[in-house]
C-alpha cells in the first residue's frame, strides 16, 4: 500500500453502487507534464507508480519522470513496477515452487521466519506443458496421453498439490484444462483488478508478469503483462517490484481490413517480420488507429501472443467495446464489465480510434495488403508468402540434405507402402495458444476438413496428425457445430489440452518413418499452428519446421509435402477422380462467421471454467503431502532441493575480477534458449540420459527436459545439450559438445563433463556468442544451468531482454562486444585464456560502463557491461536475485 500521495490522486469511483478507491491519472499535472497524450501502456505504468508511491523505492520524482516522458529520448530512468499478479505454466513454474520451498528452509537456516516466504501477489499456475502426444489418430488418444502424463509426472503433481496448500494466494489449474495463455484471456485476466488493501477496496489496471514469454497474449485484452524469467517471477511473488527502464514505445497503426482468404496467422507473421526488421527489442509496442476497431479480440490476442517473436516487451491493445464483448462472451460478470468500462473511461484508457498518442517510433500496416503466409524453416520471423513457399523450401533444402532428390521406400505395420522424400510433412499439428484461442482459424480449419472429407480426401499415411486446443471450449464448439467427425476422419483427433508440439512435446513420429529418416538422413518437415519453430525444438527427427494457420496445417497434411505450390497445385484427387485444389476446399468467410455465431456461446465458458481449480478424479486422488516445508525425497528424479543457497551467509561476498577463465562455448547468432536449455526429449547417450539410467529410469520414462526442471541434476546436464547446437570450440560437432582444456590436447567432451573438470580445477568459464543471444522462451534454466556449469561471464554481440536479466539473476555477468565487433573480427578462437578487470567497481556501488577483457593470445578490448539498472546491480552484488530477496526478508525479521 502506498504510504504517500504527493499528487492527491487518491479518490473514489462508484460503479453500480460499489465504491472503489482509485488513483486518478489526471491529478498528475504541472509544467511539462502531459498525461493525456501518453501511450496507453505508460498510463498503466503511471497508475502503478501513483498507487505504490512510498517515498523510498517509488518517489514523486519517479512519477514526474514518467508523466513527463520524452518520447524521443533513449531509456535511462529506472522505475519499479509492481504487477497485480503472477502467472505460471508448469515447466517454468515447478522450479519456481522448488525454489520457494528451498527458500523457506534457507530462511530458517539464516535465523529467519520460513512463513515469510509466501506469495505476496496472487499467483496462478496452469499445468499445460507436460502432456506429450504419444498416441494420435484415434478417439482414445486424449485419454491414453493423459494416463501416461499422470504416470510420468506424479511426483511433480504431488509437489504442486503440496504447494497449493502450503502457500497462500497460490492456485493451480490442473492438467487437461487448457494452455496457460488461453486460460488467462478466457478466465483469469480481469482487465481491471480489485483487491482489498488495508480494509479498502481498490480498483486498478490488471497487470501481470508470467514465467512464459507468451504471457503477452493477454495484451490483446488490454492487460499490460509480459514474460519474465522464473527467478524474476519468484521475486515478484515475494513482493519485489520488477525493475525496468521507462521504455521507448512503438506506435503501430492499423487500418483497412483483412482480405478474403487470409487469416489472423497471416497477419501476425507479417507483423512479426515487420517488427524484426524495424527493431523493437526491449521496447513496448502499442496498436492504435481505426484498424484496431475491426480486429476481433481473438486476433488481437494472436498478435499479442507473438510479441516475443518480435522481441518487444509487450504488444498491447487498448480497452474498447470489443474488449467488453469478449469478456461478456467468456463469462465475466456484468459487474466486472461495468467496472472495466467505467474505470477505463475515467482514466483515459478507453480507445479513441481518431486519437494518436505520443510515440517514440511509428509503424503502420494496411490490413488489406495481407497475403497467405507461412514461416520457416527455423525462425518465426522468416515469413514466406504461400505463393513462394515451394521455391523457398527448395532453396533452403541443400542446407539440410546432401541428397535433395532422395526417395526411400517405406512400408508401415498395416501394409501401407509409399516413397518418403525430402520435404515430406511428417508432423501436422494444430497446437499452441497462438491460434487455438482464435475461433475464426479453428472453425476455418474444421470447415476445411469437412470440405476435404466430403470430396474423399485423406491425410497422407506418413503424417502424424494432432489436435491440441488451448481450452475445452474449442472441442465444445466443434462438437456443437458437428465438425469433430470430419477432423477425426483426417486423423486430427484430440491428443490433449496443452502446449504440445510447439514446446517439443510432439512425441515420436511414425516408427517406420522415423527409421527411414534416420537411416537415410532425410530432411523432413513439421507444419504447426504454433509460435516457435526453432531448430531441434519440435522433434529430433525433423530438421525443418514451418508455422502456419490451422487450415493450412490440415491442407499440408493432405498434400503431405512442402514441395508443392499449395495455392495452385493439386493437393488431392476426389472420389470421382477429379483434381482438387486448395480453393476447392477453402471455407468462405460467411461460412466461418455463421458457424461461429451458431456454435459458440457464453454458457460454454461458464460451464468449462465453473470449477477450474478442482481438477478431475485423477488430480483429486493424488496423495497430498502436508506441512509448511516440503519433505524432499532423495530418490526423486523429478523434484530435488535446489543448491543455490548452499553455504550462503547473511553478509554478501565482494564481487571479484575474473582471471584464468576458459571458453566453454563459442556460439554464432540467434542462439535461443532452446539451444541453451532444451525442453524436448532426453537422449539416452547424453549426460542427462545416463544420469536417469543410473537412477533406475528406463528410456521410455525419461520424459522431457521441461518436465524435469524441478531436478537441477538433470537440468545442469541438459544445459547446452540441444542436438542442433554448434559449438565453434569443437568444430565439426553438433549437440552438447565442447573441448576440455584441463586435459592435454583439449579433447572433445560433453559440455557437462568438461565443466565438472573445470570447476574441480577452479577454472572460471566464459561463453562467447553472437547477435540475439538468448532469444525465444523465457527459460530460467537457460540462466540457472549456465551458472551451475561454472560460467561467470557471457560476452555476446546483443541479448534478448529476458535472458540477459536472468543471467544477472543467477550471478552471471553479461557483457557485450564493442559496437561493430564480435569474436570473429577480434580473432577469438575459443582456445584462449581470458581475464576480466574492472568488475570490482560494483563493490563501491558503481556500475562500470565497460570492463577490460584481455586474453593470453594478445587480444584486448573494452566490453560493455549489460547491467542496465541499479536493481540489477544489487542482484549481481548479492550473487543473484534470490539471494538478494532472502537476505532482505531475513533482515526484516
C-alpha positions, 0 to 999 in steps of 0.5 A: 500500500502506498504510504504517500500521495504527493499528487492527491490522486487518491479518490473514489469511483462508484460503479453500480453502487460499489465504491472503489478507491482509485488513483486518478491519472489526471491529478498528475499535472504541472509544467511539462507534464502531459498525461493525456497524450501518453501511450496507453501502456505508460498510463498503466505504468503511471497508475502503478507508480501513483498507487505504490508511491512510498517515498523510498523505492517509488518517489514523486520524482519517479512519477514526474519522470514518467508523466513527463516522458520524452518520447524521443529520448533513449531509456535511462530512468529506472522505475519499479513496477509492481504487477497485480499478479503472477502467472505460471505454466508448469515447466517454468513454474515447478522450479519456481515452487522448488525454489520457494520451498528451498527458500523457506528452509534457507530462511530458517537456516539464516535465523529467519521466519520460513512463513515469510516466504509466501506469495505476496501477489496472487499467483496462478499456475496452469499445468499445460506443458507436460502432456506429450502426444504419444498416441494420435489418430484415434478417439482414445488418444486424449485419454491414453496421453493423459494416463501416461502424463499422470504416470510420468509426472506424479511426483511433480503433481504431488509437489504442486498439490503440496504447494497449493496448500502450503502457500497462500494466494497460490492456485493451480489449474490442473492438467487437461484444462487448457494452455496457460495463455488461453486460460488467462484471456478466457478466465483469469485476466480481469482487465481491471483488478480489485483487491482489498488493501488495508480494509479498502477496496481498490480498483486498478489496471490488471497487470501481470508478469508470467514465467512464459514469454507468451504471457503477452497474449493477454495484451490483446485484452488490454492487460499490460503483462509480459514474460519474465524469467522464473527467478524474476517471477519468484521475486515478484511473488515475494513482493519485489517490484520488477525493475525496468527502464521507462521504455521507448514505445512503438506506435503501430497503426492499423487500418483497412481490413483483412482480405478474403482468404487470409487469416489472423496467422497471416497477419501476425507473421507479417507483423512479426517480420515487420517488427524484426526488421524495424527493431523493437527489442526491449521496447513496448509496442502499442496498436492504435488507429481505426484498424484496431476497431475491426480486429476481433479480440481473438486476433488481437490476442494472436498478435499479442501472443507473438510479441516475443517473436518480435522481441518487444516487451509487450504488444498491447491493445487498448480497452474498447467495446470489443474488449467488453464483448469478449469478456461478456462472451467468456463469462465475466460478470456484468459487474466486472464489465461495468467496472472495466468500462467505467474505470477505463473511461475515467482514466483515459484508457478507453480507445479513441480510434481518431486519437494518436498518442505520443510515440517514440517510433511509428509503424503502420500496416494496411490490413488489406495488403495481407497475403497467405503466409507461412514461416520457416524453416527455423525462425518465426520471423522468416515469413514466406508468402504461400505463393513462394513457399515451394521455391523457398523450401527448395532453396533452403533444402541443400542446407539440410540434405546432401541428397535433395532428390532422395526417395526411400521406400517405406512400408508401415505395420498395416501394409501401407507402402509409399516413397518418403522424400525430402520435404515430406510433412511428417508432423501436422499439428494444430497446437499452441495458444497462438491460434487455438484461442482464435475461433475464426482459424479453428472453425476455418480449419474444421470447415476445411476438413469437412470440405476435404472429407466430403470430396474423399480426401485423406491425410497422407499415411506418413503424417502424424496428425494432432489436435491440441486446443488451448481450452475445452471450449474449442472441442465444445464448439466443434462438437456443437457445430458437428465438425469433430467427425470430419477432423477425426476422419483426417486423423486430427483427433484430440491428443490433449489440452496443452502446449504440445508440439510447439514446446517439443512435446510432439512425441515420436513420429511414425516408427517406420518413418522415423527409421527411414529418416534416420537411416537415410538422413532425410530432411523432413518437415513439421507444419504447426499452428504454433509460435516457435519453430526453432531448430531441434525444438519440435522433434529430433527427427525433423530438421525443418519446421514451418508455422502456419494457420490451422487450415493450412496445417490440415491442407499440408497434411493432405498434400503431405509435402512442402514441395508443392505450390499449395495455392495452385497445385493439386493437393488431392484427387476426389472420389470421382477422380477429379483434381482438387485444389486448395480453393476447392476446399477453402471455407468462405468467410460467411461460412466461418462467421455463421458457424461461429455465431451458431456454435459458440456461446457464453454458457460454454465458458461458464460451464468449462471454467465453473470449477477450474481449480478442482481438477478431475478424479485423477488430480483429486486422488493424488496423495497430498503431502502436508506441512509448511516445508516440503519433505524432499525425497532423495530418490526423486528424479523429478523434484530435488532441493535446489543448491543455490543457497548452499553455504550462503551467509547473511553478509554478501561476498565482494564481487571479484575480477575474473582471471584464468577463465576458459571458453566453454562455448563459442556460439554464432547468432540467434542462439535461443534458449532452446539451444541453451536449455532444451525442453524436448526429449532426453537422449539416452547417450547424453549426460542427462540420459545416463544420469536417469539410467543410473537412477533406475529410469528406463528410456521410455520414462525419461520424459522431457527436459521441461518436465524435469526442471524441478531436478537441477541434476538433470537440468545442469546436464541438459544445459547446452545439450540441444542436438542442433547446437554448434559449438565453434570450440569443437568444430565439426560437432553438433549437440552438447559438445565442447573441448576440455582444456584441463586435459592435454590436447583439449579433447572433445567432451560433453559440455557437462563433463568438461565443466565438472573438470573445470570447476574441480580445477577452479577454472572460471568459464566464459561463453562467447556468442553472437547477435540475439543471444538468448532469444525465444522462451523465457527459460530460467534454466537457460540462466540457472544451468549456465551458472551451475556449469561454472560460467561467470561471464557471457560476452555476446554481440546483443541479448534478448531482454529476458535472458540477459536479466536472468543471467544477472539473476543467477550471478552471471555477468553479461557483457557485450562486444564493442559496437561493430565487433564480435569474436570473429573480427577480434580473432577469438578462437575459443582456445584462449585464456581470458581475464576480466578487470574492472568488475570490482567497481560494483563493490563501491556501488558503481556500475562500470560502463565497460570492463577490460577483457584481455586474453593470453593470445594478445587480444584486448578490448573494452566490453560493455557491461549489460547491467542496465539498472541499479536493481540489477546491480544489487542482484549481481552484488548479492550473487543473484536475485534470490539471494538478494530477496532472502537476505532482505526478508531475513533482515526484516525479521 
